[in-house]
Amino acid sequence: MRERMAGFGLISPVTLRLLLQDLHVSSHLLVEILNLHRIGSSSGVSLPLSLLGFPPCFSQIMRLLVSLANHKLEPLEGFTVAMRFCEVLLLFGLLRLTSGLPVASPFSQAPFLTVWNAPTENCLSQYGVDLDLGMFSIVQNQNQTFIGENVTIFYADKLGLYPRYSAQGEAINGGVPQNSSLDAHLRLASEDIRYYIPDRDFQGLAVVDWESWRPVWERNWDSKQVYKEGSKALVRARHPDWSPAQVEAAARLEFEQSGRKFMEETQKLGQKMRPSGLWGFYGFPNCYNYYNDRSINYTGECPDVELSRNDELFWMWNASSALYPDIYLSLDLRGLGKEVLLYTHHRILEAMRAADQVTPSQLPVFPYARIVYTYTLEFLSKEHLVHTVGESAALGSAGVVLWGDHAFDKSKATCEAVKSYIDETLGPYVVNVTSAATLCSQALCSSQGRCQRSDLKSGAYLHLDPAAWKILSEKKPAGGTNYRVLGQMDAQSVLQMKSDFHCRCYPGWEGRDCSTPV
């Protein structure tokens, strides 16, 4: 029986043939350059899930192109080519060069991606601990920096003149948005975008992390009450004779209108300057379905009032090109099972609901998750990985972003602990989920969409059947490990997938199997 490897980012042979024709590639020249080995023999195609890097992925793409030119590969039907993320990036880059047209971000065109957003560059540079994320096809910035070519996160002081109050109550940039200059903000923000994202063809995740205030008035409680008070003070200064009710009504209107303008125009600016990036605000939408030990009959469902408030934020979804809710787990959830699943399930579902409100194409959703419980260095259990990463994939998310801070690389011991967790728990699970998501995309969605549970409450996951698939590790001569996924999809497995999942088509495709161009 033929065994095939499942990687993520399936590339259609038709697409590759067109690319080959557009580039006028000489197969004989490429064979001579690469000393090509025949691909597509009776043993099938099996490319290792190894380190991400330009030379290997360039070499593999060229080999595929040559094989297609020489008709050495099977026809499209029943054919699988395992391509890693860097290969997808390279392909999109070549297409852009040949066509001269902007292209959709490859982040929105893959079945499921895991993105590393933690500044762990010191692990290798200072302590000699190589996290080696690439062997699990975890997308990362060069040198594992916070800001880079695949993901850039803008904190409050990194993008324009974000109005806010300090912890001491000091107004920064006017304190509240209606007391700040939007024009001055946008001028500086444009400089910041050019500085932090110098590549005009940036196709990664562009995440704006503004958490000081919330654009819906009622959601500014506790420490955020200062934004209500600051807004009311401005109104009272102009209208000292107004009643408290009049003051609050005017303050709310001014705050929400100005807050919307600040956020909306910032998104528009980002998309104008870096149109292929996926722009969105961290933490939106929020479900406010938090669990605590006083919760009785916890369902995880978003309160109705919060659903209504999220509906007021349609303007934000409409101005975004991706959504980035968070599904962080606090330490008090550590020993729980069902409650954690309910918590993450409904937070992801609310993001999918918001994404579906945008037309003509649904927004890709990338939940922000952590590999540790918040404010600790205690790693998630395997069960909680399933409830975060696995649940995200099963509900149709485009991927997950794994956030961390410098606590990960503060010492050699912490670096080694992070590496151990990646190698033994996180990495193999990511390989499993991304491989299963890719197989489902190929079997159900013509490799032009991703799979989502048909019954959202079911326990169906995008996991490889251990009876049919093997994840093999191979030691590299220079150290480290490569992973390969070997197995085959039989008819019964495809039928089960069709029973459990349906397709969410990528932009430009529609239909039950995503085979119809829009």
N, C-alpha and C positions, 0 to 999 in steps of 0.2 A: 504494500500500500504506500502511496506517495505521502510523505510528511512535508508539511510546509511550515514556515515560520510566520508568526504573527508579530508585526511591529506596529507602530502607529504612523499615520500619515500615508495611507495607501495612495500611490500615484498610478493613474490609469495608463496602460500602454498606449492608448489613443492619444492622450495628452503628451506623452513622451515622444511619440512619432511626430506629432505636429511640431513639437519643440525642435526635434532633430531636423525637420524640413526647413523650419524658419532659420535655423542656425547654419544651414548648408554644411553640416558636419561631414567630413570625410572619414568614413569608418576605417578605411585602411590606415590612415594616418594615426587615428586614435589607437588602433590595435598595436601599431609600432611603438607609440609613445608609452602605452600602459602595459605592454607585454601581456595582453589580455588573456585571461583564463575563460574558457567556455562557461557561460551561465545558462541555466535552463536545461541541464542534463536530466536524465531519468530520475535522479535523486531529488529533484526539485530545487527551489531557490532557498538558501538558508544564509542570511546575512546576520552576523552577531550584533547584539545590542551593546556596542562598545563605546569608547570615548567619543564625545562630540568634538568635532574639530574640522577645519576647512579641508585639509588635504585628504583625509579618509572619505569624507562625504563627496568631495569633488570626484575622487577616483571612482567611487561606486556609481555615481550618476553617469559618468562617462562610460563605464562598463555597460550599464543598462542601455544607454543610447546606442552604443556599438552593437550590442546584441539585437536590439530592435532593428537597426539598419540591416543587419545580416539575417533577419528573420529567424533568430535562434530562440526567441521566446515564444511561449504559447500564446494563442489568441486571448482576447480580453476575457471571455467567459471562463470562469473557473480559475483565473490566473491571479496569483498574489505576489506582490513585490513588497518586501518589508523595507520601509524607508524611515530613517530617524529624522528628528526635527530639523537638524541643520540641513539635511538634504531637501526638506520641504522649503526652507528659507532660500536655499540656493536656486531651486527650481523657480520659485516665484521671482527671484531677482533676475534670472535669465529671461523669463517671460516678459518682465517689465522692460528689459533692455531691448528685446526684439520687437515689442509692440509699441513702445512709447506711451502706453496707457497706464494710469494708476491701477493698482490691483488691491483686492481685499487682503486684509491681514491674514497670514497663514494661521494665526492663533484662532481665527474664527472658522477655519476650514479643516480642522482636524477632529477626529472622533472624541478625543479626551487628552488633555495635556496637564502635566503637573509642573508648576513653575516655582522655582526657588527664589524667595525674596527675603534673604537674610544676609547680612554683611559678614560672611565667614572667611574673607580673604586672608585673615591673619593665621588661620589654621595651617595653611601650607607655607606661607611666606615666613612666619615667625617660629612655628613649632614643627614644621615638616610633616603635618598630618594632612594627607590628601583625601578629601571627602569623596572624590571620584563620583560625583553625581551623574556624569555623563553615561556611565555604564548602565544606569537604570533609565536612560532617556528622560531624566528630569531636566527641564529647561532652566538655564542659568545665565546670568551675565558673565562676561569675561572677568575672571578673577573673583567671581562671586561677590560683586559689589551691590549695594542698594540701588544704585542708579547706573543704567547701562543700556546695551543695545537691544535687550529682550524685554526688560521691565524697568520702568522708572516710576518712582513714587515721589510725589511732591508734598512735603510737609509744609506747615503753616508759613515758615520763613523762607521757603524755596521758590515760591511762585507769586510774584507780584506783591501787592500791598494788602494782604488779607486782614480785614479789621477784626479786632478781638480785644479782650481784656486779659491782662496778666493775672497770675495767681494772687497777686497783691492788690488787684482791682485797678491797676493802671491801664488807661486806654492806649491801645496800640493801633495806629492807623485809623484813629477816630473811634475805636471801640465797637461801634455798631455800623452796619453797612450803609445806613442812610446818612451817616455823618462822615463818610469817607468818599474820596474821589474815585469813581469807577474808571475814568479816563486815565488817571495817573496809574492806577492798578494795572490796567491793560497794557500800558506802555512798558512798564517794568516787567510784566508777565511775558511779553513777547521776547524781551531780552533774556529772561530766565529760560524760556523754552529753547531758544537758540543755543544757550550755553549748555544746558543739561541734556538736550537731545539735538546734537549738531547734525545728525543725518536727516536730511529732508525726506528720505524714503523710509524712515523709521516705521516698522510694522509691528512693534511690540505692544505691551500693555502700558498705558499712561494713566496712572492712578493719582488722583488728587485727594490728599488726606487732610481734610478740613474738619476738625471735630470740636472746635471751641463753641459754636452755636449751631442750632438746627433751624432750617428754613421754615418749619411750621411752628408758629408762635407757642402753642400749648406744650410743645415738647421741650421747651427750655425751662426745666425744673432744676431743683437743687442748686448746684454751683452755677448753672446756666441762667438762673433767675436774674443775674446781673444784667443780662441783655434786655430783659423786659424793663427793669428799672432804668437802665440807661436810655432806652427808647422813650419811656414815659417822661423822663426828665427833660428831654429835648422838646417834647410837646408842651409841657407845663411852662417852659421858659418862653414859649411863643404865645401861649394862651393861659395865663395865670388864673383867669376867671372860669375856666371850664371845670365841669364836674369830673370826679374820678372815672366815671363810666365813659365820658366823652374822651378823656385823655387816653384811656386804655384802648378804645376803639381806633383812634387815630394812630396811636403808637404801633398797634398791631399791624395796621394797614401799611404804614411806612416801612416797618421792619421787614414784613414779608415781601413787599414789592421790591425793596432794595436788595434783600438777601437773594431773591430769585434772580434779579438782574446780575448781581455779582457772580453767582454760580453759573447761570446760563451763558453769559457772555464769555466767561473763562473757558467753558467747554467749546464754544464756537471758535474762539481764538485758537485753541489747541488743535481742533480739527481742521481749521484753515491752514495752519502752519505745518502740521504733520498729519495729513489727511489719511494716511494708511495705518496710523496708530489706533488703538482701541482705548478711547477716553471715557473715564467715568469717575465717580466719587466713591471712595472707600466707605463702607458701612451703609450703603443705600442699595435697596430698601432695607429698613429695619422692621422687625416683627414685634419687638418688645414682648416676647413670650418667655421671659426669663423664669427659670425654675429656682425655687428655694425650698428649704426644708419645712416651710409652713404651707407649701402648695398641697392642696387636697384634690384628689382625682385629677392630677395634672394631665392635660391633653396635648400640650404643646401648641395648640392652635393660636393664631394671632388674634388678639382681641378685636372685635368688630370695629371699635372706634379707631384702632390703628390701621385697619384696612382702609377705612374712609380717609384717614389722614394721608395714607400713601397714595390714594387716588388723587389727592390735591397736588401731588408731586409729578403728575403726568408730564409736565413741562420738563422736568429733569430727565426722565427716561427718554423723552423725545429729543433732548439735546445731547444725549450720551451715545456712544458707540459700543459700550459694554457696561455691565452691572457688576459691582463688587461687594456683595453682602458679606458679613462675617459670621462664621460658625465656630468661634473660639469656645473652648470648654474651660470653665473655671474648676479650681481644685475640688470644690464641693460636689462636683459631678463625677469624680474619679471612680467611686464604687458603684455607680448606677448603670443600668443597662437600658431598659425601655424608655426611661425619662430622657436620656441623652438622644436616643433615636428620634423621639417625638420632637425634641427641641430643634435638632438640626433639620429634620424632615420639613417642618413647617417654615423654617426660615428660608430654606432653599426654594420651597414651593412658592412662597411670596415673591421671591426674586423672579421666578419663572413667570408668575402671573403678571408682574410689572413688565417683563421683557416682551410678553405676548401682546401688550397694549400698543406697541410701536409697529407701525406699518411703513413700507411694505414687507420688511424682513424683521423677524424676531431678533432681539439683541442677544449676543452671547453672554452667558452668565459665568463668572469665575468667583466662586466663594473664596474668601480668605479664611484659611485654617492655620492651625499651629501644630507642630509635632510634640509640643509640651502643653501641660495645663498652664493657664495664664498665671504670670508672675512667679513661675517656678521653673526648675530644670528637670521636672519629673515628666518622663515621656509618656505619650498616650499608649494605652493598651491596644492590642490587636483589635479587640472588639470596637474600641472607639475610633480606630482608623477606618474600620468598615462603616461606622456611623457618620463619619465626616467625608473622607475621600470616596469611599464606595457609594455612599448615599448620593453624593454630588453627581457621580457618573451615572448612576441608575436613573436619576431624575432628569437627565438630559443636559446637565451643565457642560460647558465647553471645556472646563478644566477646574483645577483648584490652584490657588496661590498659597504656598507655605511660607508664612511670615515668621521672622525671628529677629532678634536684636544682637548686640555685641556680647550678651551673656553667653552666646554659643561659642565665641572664640576668645574668651577672656584669659584662657590658660590652656596648656597642653592637655590637661585632664578633661576639661570640658570639650575640647575638640575631639579627643578620643572617644568620649561618651557619645557625642553626636554621630561620629563616624560609625561606631558600633551599632547604634540604633538604625542608621540608614542601611548598613550592610545586612543586618540580620532581620529587620522588621519592615521598615518603610520601603526600601528599594524593591525587594521581591514582591511586595504587595502592589506597588505601582506598576511593575512590569506585568503582573497578572491582570490588573484592571485595564490598563491601556491596551494590552493585547486583546482582551475580550471585547472592549469597546470597538476596536478596529475590525475584528471579525464580524461583529454585529453590524457595523456600518457597511461592510462589504456585502454581507448576506442579505440584509434587509433594505439598505438605503443606496445601493449602487455606488458606494464610496462617496456619496455626495450629500450625506446627512449623518446625524448621530442618533443613537437610540435612546428612547425614553420609556420608562415603564408604562404599559397600557393601563394597568390598574395601579394607580399611584400608591395605594395602601398595601400592595402586595409585598412579599419579601423577596422579589426577584432582584438579583444583582448581576452586574456584568463581571462575572468571575469565570475563569476557565474551569472546565470540568476536569478534575484531576485524573479521572479514568481515561481521558482522551488526550490530555496535553501534559507536557513535561517542561518545566523551567530548568534548564541545564546551566550550571556555572562551569566556566573554564578558566583556569589560571593562565594569565598572560606571562610570557617569558620575562618581561621587564617588571613584573609585579602587578598586583591587582587582579581583577576578575572580569571576564566577559560573561554576559548572559544570553542564552538563546532559548527561544520558545518553540518547541517542536510538537507537532500533532496534526490532526486533520479534523475537518468539519464533516460529519456525516449528515444524512438527510434528516434523521431524527433530531439532531441538535439544532438544525436550521428551523424545523417545525416548532421546537420548543421556544426558540428565540422569537419566532413570529407570534407565538401565543403570548409571550411575556412582554414584548416590547413593540413599539412603533417608531416611526422616523420623525425627527425634526430636521428639515432640509436646510442645507447651507444656503446663504444668499445666492440667488440666481437659479435655484432649482425648486421644483414643487412636485406634487403627486405622492401617492402612497409609498412609492419606492424611490422618490427623489430623482426620477429619470427624465422628467420633463423640464426643459429650460423655460425660465420665466420670460 
